[in-house]
Amino acid sequence: MEIVDKVYEVVSVLPAEEKYGMRSQMTRSAVSIPSNIAEGSAKTSQKDYARFLEISLGSVFELETHSLVVQRRQWVEEKQMNELLELIKREQQMLQSFLKKF
C-alpha cells in the first residue's frame, strides 16, 4: 500500500498529456500489487496463492519499467523517483523471497 501511495504522489506531477497514458498505467500496476496479494491470500491452496503472488510480482516489475521511463524523461524530481524505485526493489525482493518458500 505504501507503493500505491507513492505512485499517486508521483503521477500527480506528470504532464497533463500523460493522464491516460503513463498515469493510468502506473496507478493500475501499483494497485494490482496489493490487490493480487489479498486475492491470493483468500485461496485455499498454496498453488493458487503462489499464482497470485507471481501476478503481483509481474505488476511490480511492470511498475518498475514505467517508473524508469518517467525517470528517464525527467518528469519527476530525482529524489521522489529514487524513493519509489527503492520501495519497488524492496517489494520485488520480498515477493521473490516469499515465492521461494512454495
FIKOLZA-1660 file (N, C-alpha, C; in steps of 0.1 Angstrom, whole numbers, plus 5000, padded with zeros to 4 digits):
% residues 102
   i   px   py   pz ch aa at
   1 5008 4988 5000  A  M  N
   1 5000 5000 5000  A  M CA
   1 5009 5013 5000  A  M  C
   2 5020 5012 5006  A  E  N
   2 5030 5023 5006  A  E CA
   2 5034 5026 4991  A  E  C
   3 5035 5016 4983  A  I  N
   3 5038 5019 4969  A  I CA
   3 5027 5026 4962  A  I  C
   4 5015 5022 4965  A  V  N
   4 5003 5028 4959  A  V CA
   4 5003 5043 4963  A  V  C
   5 5005 5046 4976  A  D  N
   5 5005 5060 4980  A  D CA
   5 5016 5068 4972  A  D  C
   6 5028 5062 4971  A  K  N
   6 5039 5069 4965  A  K CA
   6 5036 5071 4950  A  K  C
   7 5030 5061 4944  A  V  N
   7 5027 5062 4929  A  V CA
   7 5017 5074 4927  A  V  C
   8 5007 5074 4935  A  Y  N
   8 4997 5085 4934  A  Y CA
   8 5004 5099 4936  A  Y  C
   9 5014 5100 4945  A  E  N
   9 5021 5112 4946  A  E CA
   9 5029 5115 4933  A  E  C
  10 5036 5105 4928  A  V  N
  10 5044 5107 4916  A  V CA
  10 5035 5111 4904  A  V  C
  11 5025 5104 4902  A  V  N
  11 5017 5107 4890  A  V CA
  11 5010 5120 4890  A  V  C
  12 5008 5126 4902  A  S  N
  12 5001 5139 4903  A  S CA
  12 5009 5150 4897  A  S  C
  13 5022 5148 4894  A  V  N
  13 5031 5158 4888  A  V CA
  13 5035 5155 4874  A  V  C
  14 5029 5144 4869  A  L  N
  14 5032 5141 4855  A  L CA
  14 5026 5151 4845  A  L  C
  15 5031 5152 4833  A  P  N
  15 5025 5162 4824  A  P CA
  15 5010 5158 4821  A  P  C
  16 5002 5167 4818  A  A  N
  16 4988 5165 4816  A  A CA
  16 4985 5155 4804  A  A  C
  17 4994 5156 4794  A  E  N
  17 4992 5147 4783  A  E CA
  17 4994 5132 4786  A  E  C
  18 4999 5129 4798  A  E  N
  18 5002 5116 4802  A  E CA
  18 4990 5110 4811  A  E  C
  19 4979 5118 4813  A  K  N
  19 4968 5114 4821  A  K CA
  19 4963 5100 4818  A  K  C
  20 4961 5098 4805  A  Y  N
  20 4955 5085 4801  A  Y CA
  20 4966 5075 4797  A  Y  C
  21 4978 5079 4797  A  G  N
  21 4990 5071 4793  A  G CA
  21 4997 5065 4806  A  G  C
  22 5008 5072 4809  A  M  N
  22 5016 5068 4820  A  M CA
  22 5009 5068 4833  A  M  C
  23 5001 5078 4836  A  R  N
  23 4994 5079 4849  A  R CA
  23 4985 5067 4851  A  R  C
  24 4978 5064 4841  A  S  N
  24 4969 5052 4842  A  S CA
  24 4976 5039 4843  A  S  C
  25 4987 5037 4835  A  Q  N
  25 4995 5025 4836  A  Q CA
  25 5001 5023 4850  A  Q  C
  26 5007 5034 4855  A  M  N
  26 5013 5033 4868  A  M CA
  26 5004 5030 4879  A  M  C
  27 4992 5037 4879  A  T  N
  27 4983 5035 4891  A  T CA
  27 4977 5021 4890  A  T  C
  28 4974 5016 4878  A  R  N
  28 4968 5003 4876  A  R CA
  28 4978 4992 4881  A  R  C
  29 4991 4993 4877  A  S  N
  29 5000 4983 4881  A  S CA
  29 5003 4984 4896  A  S  C
  30 5003 4996 4902  A  A  N
  30 5006 4998 4916  A  A CA
  30 4994 4992 4924  A  A  C
  31 4982 4994 4920  A  V  N
  31 4970 4989 4928  A  V CA
  31 4969 4974 4926  A  V  C
  32 4974 4969 4915  A  S  N
  32 4974 4955 4912  A  S CA
  32 4983 4947 4922  A  S  C
  33 4993 4953 4927  A  I  N
  33 5003 4946 4936  A  I CA
  33 4995 4941 4949  A  I  C
  34 4990 4950 4957  A  P  N
  34 4984 4946 4969  A  P CA
  34 4970 4938 4967  A  P  C
  35 4964 4942 4956  A  S  N
  35 4951 4935 4952  A  S CA
  35 4953 4920 4950  A  S  C
  36 4964 4917 4942  A  N  N
  36 4966 4903 4939  A  N CA
  36 4971 4895 4952  A  N  C
  37 4979 4902 4960  A  I  N
  37 4983 4896 4972  A  I CA
  37 4971 4893 4981  A  I  C
  38 4962 4902 4982  A  A  N
  38 4950 4900 4990  A  A CA
  38 4941 4889 4984  A  A  C
  39 4939 4889 4971  A  E  N
  39 4931 4879 4965  A  E CA
  39 4937 4865 4967  A  E  C
  40 4950 4864 4965  A  G  N
  40 4957 4852 4967  A  G CA
  40 4956 4846 4981  A  G  C
  41 4957 4855 4990  A  S  N
  41 4956 4850 5004  A  S CA
  41 4943 4844 5008  A  S  C
  42 4933 4847 5000  A  A  N
  42 4920 4841 5002  A  A CA
  42 4918 4827 4996  A  A  C
  43 4928 4823 4988  A  K  N
  43 4927 4810 4982  A  K CA
  43 4930 4799 4992  A  K  C
  44 4925 4787 4989  A  T  N
  44 4927 4776 4999  A  T CA
  44 4939 4768 4996  A  T  C
  45 4944 4769 4984  A  S  N
  45 4956 4761 4980  A  S CA
  45 4968 4770 4979  A  S  C
  46 4980 4764 4983  A  Q  N
  46 4992 4772 4982  A  Q CA
  46 4996 4775 4967  A  Q  C
  47 4992 4765 4958  A  K  N
  47 4995 4767 4944  A  K CA
  47 4987 4779 4939  A  K  C
  48 4975 4781 4942  A  D  N
  48 4967 4793 4938  A  D CA
  48 4973 4805 4944  A  D  C
  49 4976 4805 4957  A  Y  N
  49 4982 4816 4964  A  Y CA
  49 4995 4820 4956  A  Y  C
  50 5003 4811 4953  A  A  N
  50 5016 4814 4946  A  A CA
  50 5013 4820 4933  A  A  C
  51 5003 4815 4926  A  R  N
  51 5000 4821 4913  A  R CA
  51 4997 4836 4914  A  R  C
  52 4989 4840 4924  A  F  N
  52 4985 4854 4926  A  F CA
  52 4998 4862 4930  A  F  C
  53 5007 4856 4938  A  L  N
  53 5019 4863 4942  A  L CA
  53 5027 4865 4929  A  L  C
  54 5028 4856 4920  A  E  N
  54 5035 4857 4908  A  E CA
  54 5029 4869 4899  A  E  C
  55 5016 4870 4899  A  I  N
  55 5009 4881 4892  A  I CA
  55 5013 4894 4898  A  I  C
  56 5013 4894 4911  A  S  N
  56 5017 4906 4919  A  S CA
  56 5032 4910 4915  A  S  C
  57 5040 4900 4915  A  L  N
  57 5054 4903 4912  A  L CA
  57 5056 4908 4898  A  L  C
  58 5048 4903 4888  A  G  N
  58 5048 4908 4875  A  G CA
  58 5044 4923 4875  A  G  C
  59 5034 4927 4883  A  S  N
  59 5029 4940 4884  A  S CA
  59 5040 4949 4889  A  S  C
  60 5048 4944 4899  A  V  N
  60 5059 4952 4905  A  V CA
  60 5070 4955 4894  A  V  C
  61 5073 4945 4886  A  F  N
  61 5083 4947 4875  A  F CA
  61 5077 4956 4864  A  F  C
  62 5064 4955 4862  A  E  N
  62 5058 4965 4852  A  E CA
  62 5059 4979 4857  A  E  C
  63 5056 4981 4870  A  L  N
  63 5057 4994 4876  A  L CA
  63 5071 4999 4876  A  L  C
  64 5080 4991 4878  A  E  N
  64 5094 4995 4878  A  E CA
  64 5098 5000 4864  A  E  C
  65 5093 4993 4853  A  T  N
  65 5096 4998 4840  A  T CA
  65 5090 5012 4837  A  T  C
  66 5077 5013 4841  A  H  N
  66 5070 5026 4839  A  H CA
  66 5078 5037 4847  A  H  C
  67 5083 5034 4859  A  S  N
  67 5090 5044 4867  A  S CA
  67 5103 5048 4861  A  S  C
  68 5110 5038 4855  A  L  N
  68 5122 5041 4848  A  L CA
  68 5120 5050 4836  A  L  C
  69 5109 5048 4829  A  V  N
  69 5106 5057 4818  A  V CA
  69 5104 5071 4823  A  V  C
  70 5096 5073 4834  A  V  N
  70 5094 5086 4840  A  V CA
  70 5107 5092 4844  A  V  C
  71 5115 5084 4850  A  Q  N
  71 5128 5089 4854  A  Q CA
  71 5137 5094 4843  A  Q  C
  72 5137 5086 4832  A  R  N
  72 5145 5090 4820  A  R CA
  72 5140 5102 4813  A  R  C
  73 5127 5104 4814  A  R  N
  73 5120 5116 4808  A  R CA
  73 5122 5128 4817  A  R  C
  74 5126 5126 4829  A  Q  N
  74 5128 5136 4839  A  Q CA
  74 5115 5144 4842  A  Q  C
  75 5104 5137 4843  A  W  N
  75 5091 5143 4845  A  W CA
  75 5089 5146 4860  A  W  C
  76 5097 5139 4869  A  V  N
  76 5095 5139 4883  A  V CA
  76 5109 5142 4889  A  V  C
  77 5109 5148 4901  A  E  N
  77 5122 5151 4908  A  E CA
  77 5129 5137 4911  A  E  C
  78 5142 5138 4909  A  E  N
  78 5150 5126 4911  A  E CA
  78 5148 5119 4925  A  E  C
  79 5147 5127 4935  A  K  N
  79 5146 5122 4949  A  K CA
  79 5133 5114 4950  A  K  C
  80 5122 5119 4945  A  Q  N
  80 5109 5113 4945  A  Q CA
  80 5109 5099 4938  A  Q  C
  81 5116 5100 4926  A  M  N
  81 5117 5087 4918  A  M CA
  81 5126 5077 4925  A  M  C
  82 5136 5081 4931  A  N  N
  82 5145 5072 4939  A  N CA
  82 5138 5066 4950  A  N  C
  83 5129 5073 4957  A  E  N
  83 5121 5068 4968  A  E CA
  83 5112 5057 4963  A  E  C
  84 5105 5060 4952  A  L  N
  84 5096 5050 4946  A  L CA
  84 5104 5038 4942  A  L  C
  85 5115 5040 4935  A  L  N
  85 5122 5028 4930  A  L CA
  85 5128 5020 4941  A  L  C
  86 5131 5026 4952  A  E  N
  86 5136 5018 4964  A  E CA
  86 5125 5010 4970  A  E  C
  87 5113 5015 4971  A  L  N
  87 5101 5007 4975  A  L CA
  87 5098 4996 4966  A  L  C
  88 5099 4998 4953  A  I  N
  88 5097 4988 4943  A  I CA
  88 5107 4976 4944  A  I  C
  89 5120 4980 4946  A  K  N
  89 5131 4970 4948  A  K CA
  89 5128 4961 4960  A  K  C
  90 5124 4968 4971  A  R  N
  90 5121 4960 4983  A  R CA
  90 5110 4951 4981  A  R  C
  91 5099 4955 4974  A  E  N
  91 5088 4947 4972  A  E CA
  91 5091 4935 4963  A  E  C
  92 5099 4937 4953  A  Q  N
  92 5104 4926 4944  A  Q CA
  92 5111 4916 4952  A  Q  C
  93 5120 4920 4961  A  Q  N
  93 5128 4911 4969  A  Q CA
  93 5119 4903 4979  A  Q  C
  94 5110 4910 4985  A  M  N
  94 5101 4903 4994  A  M CA
  94 5092 4893 4987  A  M  C
  95 5087 4896 4976  A  L  N
  95 5078 4887 4969  A  L CA
  95 5086 4875 4963  A  L  C
  96 5098 4878 4958  A  Q  N
  96 5107 4867 4953  A  Q CA
  96 5111 4858 4964  A  Q  C
  97 5114 4863 4976  A  S  N
  97 5118 4855 4987  A  S CA
  97 5106 4847 4992  A  S  C
  98 5094 4853 4992  A  F  N
  98 5083 4845 4997  A  F CA
  98 5079 4834 4987  A  F  C
  99 5080 4837 4974  A  L  N
  99 5077 4827 4964  A  L CA
  99 5087 4815 4965  A  L  C
 100 5099 4817 4969  A  K  N
 100 5108 4805 4971  A  K CA
 100 5104 4795 4981  A  K  C
 101 5095 4799 4990  A  K  N
 101 5090 4790 5000  A  K CA
 101 5079 4781 4995  A  K  C
 102 5074 4783 4983  A  F  N
 102 5064 4774 4978  A  F CA
 102 5070 4763 4970  A  F  C
% end
